[in-house]
Each structure stands twice: as C-alpha cells, then as structure tokens.
Amino acid sequence: MTTPLLFTPMRIRELELRNRIAVAPMHQYSGENGFPTNWHMVNVGRFAAGGAGLVIVESTKVERRGCGTLGDLGLWDDKFIAPLANIATFIKSHGAAAGIQLGHTGRKGKTKRPWEGDEPLPYQPQVKDWEDWDIIGPSSLAFADGWTVPRALSLGEIPDAIESWGKAADRAHRAGFDMIELHGAHGYLIHQFLSPEANQRTDRYGGSQENRMRFALEVVECVRRYWPASKPLFMRLSIEDEAGWGPEQNVVLSRELKVRGVDVIDCSTGGLTSKVPNFFRLTEYGYQVPYAERIRREADIMTMAVGLIIHGDQAEAILQNKQADLVAIGRELLNNPNWPMDAAQKMGVDPGYNGVPPQFGYWLAKRAKRGFGCKPSTWQSGLSA
Ligand SMILES: Cc1cc2nc3c(=O)[nH]c(=O)nc-3n(C[C@H](O)[C@H](O)[C@H](O)COP(=O)(O)O)c2cc1C
C-alpha cells in the first residue's frame, strides 16, 4: 500500500514533520497574567500525544497591549520563556514539532471571553496593569459600534511595535519552538494595517496597497533577523475579508512574504469587521480550501488549508489535488484529540499504533490484532474486521 500523502513526512527548511497534520492555533483564554497554566500543557499535550505532526500553540501576544482578553498568553518578556519551554519540550517528546503563533490584537483588544459575550470588557479592578493595556491600531477607528476606539500608532512608535515581534520570535526560539506562525489574519493588528477600511493613515504605512503592506513586511523582516534560518516561518492571512482585502491583494502580498522568508501561508478568512461576510459558507466542508489553492498556485508558495476539514480522506484529497501542502485541524481536534491516530487507522496506516505513545498505543495495537481496530468496515458491521 502506498502511504497517503497525509502521513508522508515532509521537510520545511531543517524541520522534519512526521505527517502533514497541523493543530490549528486555538486560544484557550486560560493564561494567568500572560503565563500558561496546567490547562495549556494538557490541551496541547493531548494533541501531540494524539499523533499530530505539528502542534501550534495559540496566538501568544508580542506586547502586553496586544492582548485580546483576560487569559491571553504572552511572550513580551523573558519571564515567559521557561513555562513555554516546558510545553515545547513536552510536545517534542511525543514526536510532534512544536509551533507557536505570535499575535497582536490591536483595536480588537480588551474584550470578554467568547463564552462571556465576546464584547468590550468593562474596567476590571483586579487587572493591576489595566492602564498598560493601551488599545492601539493603525487609525483611530473602532472595530464596531460600542468598541474601544484605538489610539493610532504614531509614525515614531511603529519601529518599536515591529521590534516586539522580533523579540518575541527570539524568545520563542529560546523556548525551543521549532516553528512560528505570525498572525496576520482575523482583523488583528497586521490585518488592520493591510485593510483599506481599518487603516486610513496618510503616511508611508497607509494609503496605497504597497504602503498598507509595509507593516506586515517589516514585521517579517524583523522576525527573520531574530528567528534562525533553519526554522520555518508560517503566516496566517485572511485571504478574503468583508472590507476590501481579498485574494488578489493576498497573492501580491504572499509573493513579497516569500521573498522575505515566509515558507507557508496559512489560509483563513474574515474578522476585519463585525459584519457577517457574504462569502462565508460555514456549513461547507473545507470552505477555505479554494483560497489555499489559489495562493499556492498564483503566489508559488506552500500553503496550509484550514476550516471544516473533518475526515482523513477529505484531508488526503486536498493534498493529492495540490490544493495545499499541509492541513490544519481545529474544532475536529477538540472533538477528538486523537484525530491523527484515528485517521491513520481508518486509512490503513500504522497498524501498530507507532505514531502514538506506547502507554496506550501498545494496548490499542493488541486490541486491533483481535479484530477491534477502528477501521470503518469493522464499525459498520459491528463485528470483527
Ligand atoms: C477555540 C478556538 C480558538 C481559536 N483561536 C485561534 C487563535 O488563537 N489563532 C487563530 O489564528 N485562530 C484561532 N481559531 C481559529 C482556528 O485556528 C481555525 O482556523 C478555525 O477554527 C477553523 O478551523 P476548524 O473548522 O478546523 O475549526 C480558534 C478557533 C477555535 C475553535
């Protein structure tokens, strides 16, 4: 049997991935003053133990003021290196590569957690550094009615804002992460600079498309100065939003990003405004895959597809059809953290469960030998394989 592409190892720069399944970055809103907690270890740990090739830790903020909610993770200080290093070490000890997404929320900061309303957060006396949580953006334009109006970054402040991404990348390296993803999507700071709606500056960071791309490109240049050439750099972009930043613009941007050392574009959509985008078909499997395909083809760069990728054979078809080079799975992994192991079994790969820790792989392999594996045919008949 030929190994499915999904389970064929791949190399990006000097990083070897055991398969092409990435865990999409997913905020847990569970940090304490920017520090990870046991929850983070358990959460990403179970994905590594479940067989993913690349585990990407949630959007971790490069500046204190870049936090979105209470509970965001931070990398704006060296004090965060040791606890994140513990997590990276655990991920790697289970054969997955350890990735981390770096982010800055910009004008969408200071909000409640999603399950608490996903709306502006009123003053919290227990947050000692409330004043440092200074909401900034490219222009003084709020995300939506009733949201904090950001303070527009002055031209003189921009170099430091960019430098914070590089310093966070350096800390991620010192914490032992193998890969970084820069969050340039979902209406957060980098996307705000790209957007003709959120960015109405009249200096060299606003106006023309070239000027609006400058912040993103300078962030990448800065990160590449701090992040080793041997390690991959991904960037997540909203390939289409509801406010004038679309695939055509992203093809141009992706070409420029590639020249500056971005290896993979993680293709997402939306988030710039509170309007429900009319291009969203959230009930369709793989609804963002066509964006990954277009960027891959037209910008000649590797892409990662994400969004309602649910089944192993669906993921395999995306890779076989050359629509993307990797797939990222989010909610389906929350539903089943052992999704890679499960997909491997259903696709007839790894009968010995070698892709998961022996602590449970050993017993599952023994059970499978007796005919109780998780092949679909076994399940359908309700009897043995
Ligand atoms: C709980 C949760 C938290 C998320 N946090 C992030 C995040 O930190 N950064 C990000 O870029 N996307 C985030 N996302 C979006 C996911 O990475 C992913 O793009 C999205 O869920 C679509 O993929 P899926 O259909 O496989 O879940 C989050 C999604 C969920 C469900």
Ligand as a Chemical Component Dictionary entry (heavy atoms), coordinates in Angstrom:
data_LIG
# 
_chem_comp.id                   LIG 
_chem_comp.type                 NON-POLYMER 
_chem_comp.pdbx_formal_charge   0 
_chem_comp.three_letter_code    LIG 
# 
loop_
_chem_comp_atom.comp_id 
_chem_comp_atom.atom_id 
_chem_comp_atom.alt_atom_id 
_chem_comp_atom.type_symbol 
_chem_comp_atom.charge 
_chem_comp_atom.model_Cartn_x 
_chem_comp_atom.model_Cartn_y 
_chem_comp_atom.model_Cartn_z 
_chem_comp_atom.pdbx_ordinal 
LIG C1  C1  C 0 -11.468 27.647 20.488 1  
LIG C2  C2  C 0 -10.858 28.293 19.274 2  
LIG C3  C3  C 0 -9.827  29.212 19.434 3  
LIG C4  C4  C 0 -9.206  29.782 18.308 4  
LIG N1  N1  N 0 -8.112  30.580 18.484 5  
LIG C5  C5  C 0 -7.387  30.964 17.400 6  
LIG C6  C6  C 0 -6.112  31.565 17.547 7  
LIG O1  O1  O 0 -5.532  31.673 18.645 8  
LIG N2  N2  N 0 -5.487  31.986 16.409 9  
LIG C7  C7  C 0 -6.037  31.822 15.166 10 
LIG O2  O2  O 0 -5.432  32.214 14.163 11 
LIG N3  N3  N 0 -7.213  31.189 15.011 12 
LIG C8  C8  C 0 -7.878  30.734 16.078 13 
LIG N4  N4  N 0 -9.014  29.997 15.913 14 
LIG C9  C9  C 0 -9.406  29.580 14.536 15 
LIG C10 C10 C 0 -8.833  28.186 14.212 16 
LIG O3  O3  O 0 -7.415  28.209 14.184 17 
LIG C11 C11 C 0 -9.352  27.657 12.848 18 
LIG O4  O4  O 0 -8.852  28.486 11.834 19 
LIG C12 C12 C 0 -10.859 27.627 12.763 20 
LIG O5  O5  O 0 -11.417 27.035 13.929 21 
LIG C13 C13 C 0 -11.332 26.857 11.523 22 
LIG O6  O6  O 0 -10.830 25.542 11.517 23 
LIG P1  P1  P 0 -11.739 24.282 12.003 24 
LIG O7  O7  O 0 -13.001 24.273 11.179 25 
LIG O8  O8  O 0 -10.873 23.083 11.762 26 
LIG O9  O9  O 0 -12.050 24.516 13.454 27 
LIG C14 C14 C 0 -9.674  29.455 17.010 28 
LIG C15 C15 C 0 -10.740 28.560 16.874 29 
LIG C16 C16 C 0 -11.323 27.966 17.984 30 
LIG C17 C17 C 0 -12.412 26.950 17.779 31 
# 
loop_
_chem_comp_bond.comp_id 
_chem_comp_bond.atom_id_1 
_chem_comp_bond.atom_id_2 
_chem_comp_bond.value_order 
_chem_comp_bond.pdbx_ordinal 
LIG C1  C2  SING 1  
LIG C2  C3  SING 2  
LIG C2  C16 DOUB 3  
LIG C3  C4  DOUB 4  
LIG C4  N1  SING 5  
LIG C4  C14 SING 6  
LIG N1  C5  DOUB 7  
LIG C5  C6  SING 8  
LIG C5  C8  SING 9  
LIG C6  O1  DOUB 10 
LIG C6  N2  SING 11 
LIG N2  C7  SING 12 
LIG C7  O2  DOUB 13 
LIG C7  N3  SING 14 
LIG N3  C8  DOUB 15 
LIG C8  N4  SING 16 
LIG N4  C9  SING 17 
LIG N4  C14 SING 18 
LIG C9  C10 SING 19 
LIG C10 O3  SING 20 
LIG C10 C11 SING 21 
LIG C11 O4  SING 22 
LIG C11 C12 SING 23 
LIG C12 O5  SING 24 
LIG C12 C13 SING 25 
LIG C13 O6  SING 26 
LIG O6  P1  SING 27 
LIG P1  O7  DOUB 28 
LIG P1  O8  SING 29 
LIG P1  O9  SING 30 
LIG C14 C15 DOUB 31 
LIG C15 C16 SING 32 
LIG C16 C17 SING 33 
# 
